[in-house]
Amino acid sequence: MLSAESLAKIDREVAKYPADQKRSAVMASLRIAQVEKGWLATETIEFVANYLGIPPVAAFEVATFYNMYNLRPVGKYKITVCTNLPCALSGGVSSAEYLQKKLGIGLGETTPDGKFTLLEGECMGACGDAPVLLVNNHSMCSFMTPAAIDKKLAELE
């Protein structure tokens, strides 16, 4: 279900914990699986759980709680816009609306070419840099005015 390379990465994560605490590696293991597969299908989550020797429900609890896990296919670039109150007061909602108009999709949707998925997110811990967005769960973008959004989208093209 996962490549030997991904399994080796999971094994390195598991090795960080006592032998009876494999469950502690579930978040990292799901991330590794998602990087390989692009998203976490039910079968992939179950595979990770079985590999770690934990009940599948334990892995599902993690995968469904955190928004960094994709439970359905997403675009090449997953853009999450913070619309929590501090960002909303500093243009987060306007940025989300601008992105929807610019990409021609709504929140929770993917462009027809599969390039962009647009999501609404909760606090990203960068209130002083609002409005902020997160690209593919790893790249925080600050002060996302329409001009900054245009520049970022051009970089991603």
Protein Blocks (a to p, Z undefined) as FASTA:
>chain_A
ZZfklmmmmmmmmmmpcfklmmmmmmmmmmmmmmmnopacfklmmmmmmmnopafklmmm
mmmmpmkbccbdcdfbdcdddfbfklmmnopmmmmmmmmmmnopaehiacfklmaccddd
ddehimmlpccddeehlaccehiafklmmmmmmmmZZ
